[in-house]
Amino acid sequence: MSNQESNSNAMSDVPLMQVKGLIKEFKAGEQIIRVLHDINLTINQGEMVAIIGQSGSGKSTLMNILGCLDQATAGSYTIFGQSASQLEADELAKLRREHFGFIFQRYHLLGDISARDNVAVPAVYAGMDSSARSERAEQLLTDLGLADKINNRPNQLSGGQQQRVSIARALMNGGDIILADEPTGALDSKSGEDVMQILRNLNAQGHTIIMVTHDPKIAEQAERVIEIKDGYIIADYKNEHYQHSHLKPESILEQHRKSAFSSFIDRLFEAFKMSLLAMRAHKMRTLLTMLGIIIGIASVVSVVGIGKGSQAQILTNISSLGTNTITVSDGYPYGDPRRQYNDDNLTPQDAQAVADQPYVISVSPQINSNTNVRYRNIQEAASISGVGKDYLDVTGETLIQGQGFDEQSILKRTQDIIIDDNAKRTFFADKPNPIGEVILIGSVPGRVIGVLAANDGGFGRGSADSPTLYMPYTTMMSRIKGTAYIGSFVALIDNNISSAAAESAISDLIKSRHGADDFRIRNSDSIRQTIEATTATLTLLISSIAIISLIVGGIGVMNIMLVSVTERTNEIGVRMAVGARQSDIMQQFLIEAVLVCILGGLLGISLAFGIGELINRVGGESFKVIYSSTSIIAAFLCSTLIGVVFGFLPARNAAKLDPVDALSRD
């Protein structure tokens, strides 16, 4: 005899299944109930075995153990020479999807998908190529007389048709071993006969059939009958007339198995599809679940947008001082005791020295005073500012009428005046064009040559309602104040130069000229930074409050997903029975939680845009909500993360369910 023949014979001598001293107990309250007592059993390849007994005799429990859906309390069970008790959950799942096919009394079909997709489910988890999977599912249904029912859902099929779909599903991956629990119990006589004929034909093709029944007439059609009573095997005999098949079922999976990565993507797509179906089946529950996420995301995005808009508005107001300016003021710093003795330290020459620096674009000296101003019979207290020819460039203010000062205005100490919007309304309310009019400043007359645009921000001006007049600083020094000193000067810094570095350089320059730090410096950029920091802090504070609603929404997602797991326990059991790994079950529920949160995030962002549009319409040009792409992306990622975090517990609970317990729940 050749070595090859010897090995073949050795393999055929190994029993397909072997049970020794098997005991199964259940806990009922504080009592332990023993369902199976010291079961010893051997089943060989190709047998058709009927396990018969009355309800409660333990026959279904034994079949569940043989099908690796349940485990014994004591004793041993080996299949293909492997001890079932030593196999991990995913290894048992591999056995179920590659070697077992289950035909359940209550069919256990997935109600949301078609007959073809129900049949194909085991092949998804086994990694069969999608085209081959679809083709085989359709062929099996056609062979079982359901060619015209391929796209029907279970609720569109009769009981006999559903049982045939269940048989096709059992054969999808090859079905070396088919376990049928009361295969004819819920069928009429004709359908029952058809199912039994199908099972006998499958056995003739080499499939090992193990069926559970309480009907002796069904048991008589099997090759071997095992009778169980009160958890004991009381009889085990063969029907002599039955012809045993020595064929082996063809290997299906190896012909069409995909790569591990392709198989993973296929299972991911299946989980995604089932998640969408579950969400569609419970639209209102899904919407209520998303509500917390929608409110949280909308709050975060809206608050950040409003904060950005407020910040932009404030910074626009600041820009009236100049986009990048440094103001040097006369006098010792606040708190210095020398300040009370000497306030005349800053001169126009200091301003010119700063203007000569390469990093400075322009400089405007400034000297201020308050005095009474009269035009005809109108007299009002006003602020008077002596400024340089570059004042408008430095501060960013604009003229709406007339012209500004030039070099000659400064050199010749002209008595030209520029008035602001408040002064125009105060002195020239009934005169659209005040250019050329003469105003008396104290006892010094001045001619109006320009009118400034309104400055709603109030930066760089006096009181919001106080009239302000501008004249050349040289005129102010000689004709109004009678001094050789200026109160301050404003320097416009090149935008390519660091504002902090320019401030330090100017400070060093003035200090070297004066020999003391008898001046004060204010950097407009520091104001900008302070406002940006303040608005950012406020935005963060309000966003933190909004994030709380996200967390509450996440808890809602978790609670609803836990309910969903409870509702779909039977579906989980079916998927486990046909070979789904724990990771497959976990993946499906995790994807569903993430999808709920992602969809809630998208709706929340849309709601935020709607709120922003409403605010923009109400606020007009004075205020605009500015959306931050960073906050939108962060909010979206946050909603996804919430789906993962709060979906993990329900998904893990689903993956840890015991298959036989899951199947027993409807």
KETILO-586010 format. One record per residue (C-alpha): z negated, x negated, y. Coordinates in steps of 0.25 Angstrom, whole numbers, plus 5000, padded with zeros to 4 digits. Layout:
N
ZXY/...
***
This chain:
666
500050005000/500449955014/499349925025/499950035033/499850135023/498450095020/498050105035/498750245035/497950295023/496650235029/496850315042/497150445034/495750425027/495050435040/494550575043/495050635056/493650695059/492350675052/491050735055/489750685048/488350755050/488750825063/487750895070/487950975083/486751035091/486651115104/485451125113/485151275117/483951265126/482851195119/483451215106/484451135098/485451205090/486251135079/487651195078/488251095067/487451045056/487850915048/489350935049/490150845040/491650855041/492950785039/494250825044/495550755041/496850745049/497850865047/496750965042/496751105047/495251135047/494551275050/493151275054/492551415051/491251475055/490651585062/490351585077/489151485079/489351415066/489751275074/491251275071/491651265085/490651155088/491151075076/492551085081/492151045095/491450915089/492750885081/493550905093/492750805101/492350915111/490850905107/489950805100/489050815088/487550805090/487450715078/488250665066/489650605068/491050645071/492250545069/493650575073/494750475070/493650385065/492950395079/491550445081/491650555091/490150525096/490550385100/491750435109/491650445124/492050575131/493350525135/493650475121/493350605115/494250665126/495350575121/495150625107/495250765111/496550745119/497250655109/496850715096/496250855098/496850985102/495951105104/496251255102/495151335108/494851485105/494851515120/496051425122/495451355134/496751345142/496651305157/496951425165/497651365177/498751295170/499951335162/500051335146/500851205147/499851135156/498751185147/499451125135/499750995142/498250965147/497850875135/499050795137/498750765151/497450705147/498150625136/499150565145/500350625140/501650615149/501750735158/503150775154/502850755139/501650835141/502350955147/503450945137/502450945125/501551055131/502851145132/503251115118/501951145112/501951285119/503351305115/503051275101/501851375101/502751485107/502351475121/503651425128/503651535138/502151525141/502151375145/501851405160/500851515158/499451505161/498351535150/498051675157/499551705155/499451685140/498951765128/497851715119/498751665108/499651595119/498451525125/498051485111/499351425109/499251345122/497951295117/498651245104/499751185112/498651115120/497951065108/499351005103/499650945116/499250795113/499550805098/498250875093/497950795081/496750885079/496751025084/495451105085/495551255086/494351335090/494551485084/496051465087/496351615084/495051675088/495551735101/496951775096/497551895090/497951885075/499451845078/499051735088/498051685079/499051675067/499951605077/498951505081/498451475066/499951455063/500051355074/498851275069/499351275055/500651215060/499951115068/499151075056/500351065048/500850965058/499650875056/498650925066/497250935062/496751075065/495251105066/495051255069/493751335071/493751485067/492851595062/494051665055/494151625040/495651675040/495951565050/495151465043/495951495030/497151445037/496551305038/496651185028/495151165028/494051265032/492651215037/491551325037/490351315046/489151395046/487951375055/488351235058/488551195044/489851175036/489751265025/491151245019/492351155020/493551185012/495051175012/496151285010/496951224998/498251295002/498251225015/499351115016/498750995023/499650915033/499750765033/500550755046/499950695059/500250765072/501250685081/500650595092/500950655105/500150575115/500650435112/502150485114/501950525128/500650465133/500650415148/500050285154/498550295157/498850305172/499950405171/498950485162/497850475173/498850525184/499250645175/497750685172/497550665187/498650765190/498150865180/496750855186/497350875200/498250995195/497051065189/496151035201/497251115210/497251225200/495751235200/495751235216/496851345216/496151435206/494851435215/495451435229/494251495236/493251405229/494051285233/494151325247/492651345248/492451215242/493351145252/492651215264/491551105265/492650995265/493551065274/492451085285/491950945283/493250875284/493650965296/492350935303/492550785301/493950775306/493750875317/492450805322/493150665322/494350725329/493550785340/492750655341/494050575343/494550675353/493250675361/493250515360/494750515365/494450605377/493250525381/494050395380/495150455388/494150485399/493650345398/495050295399/494950345414/494150215416/495250135410/495650105396/494949975395/494149945407/492949855411/492049895423/491249785430/490249845440/489349775450/487949755448/486949695438/486849765424/485949885423/484549845421/484649705428/483649695439/484649615448/485449745449/484649805461/484849675470/486349655469/487449755466/488549685474/489149585464/490549625460/491749595469/493249625469/493449475466/492649495453/493649615450/494849525453/494249415444/494249515433/495649565436/496149425435/495749415420/496949425410/496249535402/496149625414/497249715418/496749765431/495449785439/494949885449/493749855458/492849975461/491850005472/491250145473/490550225484/490150375486/490350435500/490750565507/492250585508/492950685518/494250745518/494450845530/493350945529/492950905514/491850805512/491350765499/490550645493/491450555484/491550435476/492350325482/492850215473/493550085478/494550035467/495649935465/497149955464/497049955449/495950065448/496950165442/497450065431/496050025428/495450165426/496650235421/496550345431/497850405437/498350455450/498950595451/499350575466/499650465475/499450315472/498350215469/497950085476/498749955477/498449815480/498649845495/497649955495/496649855490/497049735499/497149825512/495949905509/496750035511/495950165513/496750235502/496050335493/496350385479/495550515475/495150575462/495450715457/494050765462/494250705476/495650775477/494950915473/493850885483/494650845495/496050895492/495851025484/496951095493/497850975494/498750945482/499150805487/498050725495/498850595496/498750545510/497550625514/496350545521/494950555516/493750505523/492850415514/491550405522/492150355535/493350285529/494650365528/495550355515/496950405512/497150475498/498250395491/498050445476/497350555468/496850525454/497050615442/495850695437/494850615428/494150715419/493450605412/492550565424/492650415420/492750325432/492450435442/491250485449/490750625447/491650715440/491750805453/491550695463/492750645472/493150505470/494050425479/494650285477/495050185487/495350035486/494049955483/494349855495/494349975504/493050035498/492349895499/492749875514/492750015520/491850095512/490750005505/490849875514/490649785502/491249665496/490849705482/491449805472/490649895463/491449875450/492849845445/493549895433/494449805424/495549855415/495649765403/496849735394/496849825382/497149705373/495849645377/494549675371/493749755381/492449685377/493049545379/493549585393/492149635397/491549505392/492549425400/492449505413/490849495412/490949345411/491949335422/491049415432/489849355427/490449215430/490849265444/489549315448/488649225440/487849345435/488049475428/487949565440/488949665435/489049765424/490249785415/490749915409/491749915398/492550055396/492850015382/491350015379/491250155384/492450185375/491750125363/490450195366/491150335367/491950305355/490650265347/489950385352/491050485349/491250415335/489750425333/489750575336/490950595328/490250525316/489050615318/489850745318/490650695307/489450665299/489050805300/490450855296/490350765284/489150845279/490050965278/490950875269/489750835260/489350985259/490851015256/490850905245/489550975239/490351105239/491451035232/490550985221/489851115219/491151195218/491751085208/490451095200/490751245199/492151215196/491751125184/490951245179/492051345180/493051255174/492151195162/493051265152/494251195158/493551055158/493251085143/494651115140/495150985147/494150905139/494550965126/495950925128/495550785131/495250775146/494350645149/493150665157/493850595169/494950695168/493950805170/493250735181/494550705188/494950845188/493750895195/493650775204/495050805209/494750945211/493550915220/494350805228/495550905229/494551005235/494050905245/495450845249/495950985251/494751025259/494850895267/496350925270/495951065275/494751005283/495750915290/496651025293/495551105298/495150995307/496550985313/496451135316/495151115323/495650995331/496951075335/496051195340/495151095348/496351025354/496951165358/495651205364/495351065371/496751055377/497150915382/495650885386/495250865371/495950835358/495450815344/495950685339/495950675324/495550545317/496450505305/495250425300/494350545300/495350635293/495650525282/494150505281/493850655280/494950665270/494350555261/492950605263/493450745257/494050675246/492850585243/491950715244/492850775233/492650655224/491150645227/490750785226/491850815215/491250705206/490050775200/490850905196/491950825190/490950735182/490250865178/491550915173/491950785166/490550785159/490650925153/490650935138/491950985132/491451085123/490451135133/491551145143/492451225134/491351325130/491351375145/492251465151/
***
